[in-house]
């Protein structure tokens, strides 16, 4: 597998930073406990998810600062971020190998499409189950976005949405 740094983003894609209010809302949907170690694997310039984590035990990676999530072995309970979409499966694959409790990623419709039956079976084999799917939209982005939370707990998947157009 190529590291994050070795992979090139499609040239026509700009960076889309998550609105801080949306990041805070989405982090609230993840069952993070006060003592959990939480990482934002693609923190970006705004660090929207990182700033929403509990202060103790939070960490981040940012390729532009020289910390490549895909090339660094880490120990954490939860990974929560808006990953680079062209590397989405690489981020999910790595988080499913390292996270002790789970991961939550904000994805577009292509991210949902990437969750093929074969990949979902692999995640289940690793002990992860889709526990939450939240539909949201950001005014300056195109279409709907989906915050998917996979956890090492069996049970029903809760589907939720909001009508807010986040800015």
Buried (B, 14 or more C-beta within 10 A) or exposed (E): EEBBEEBEEEEEEEEBBBBBEBBBBBBEBBBBEEEBBBBBBBBBEBBBBBBBBBEEBBBBBBBEEEBBBBBBEBEBBBBBBBBBBEBBBBBBBBBBEBBEBBBBBBBBEEBEEBBEEEBBEBBBEBBBBBBBBBEBBBEEBEEEBBBBBBBBEEEEEEEEEEEEEBE
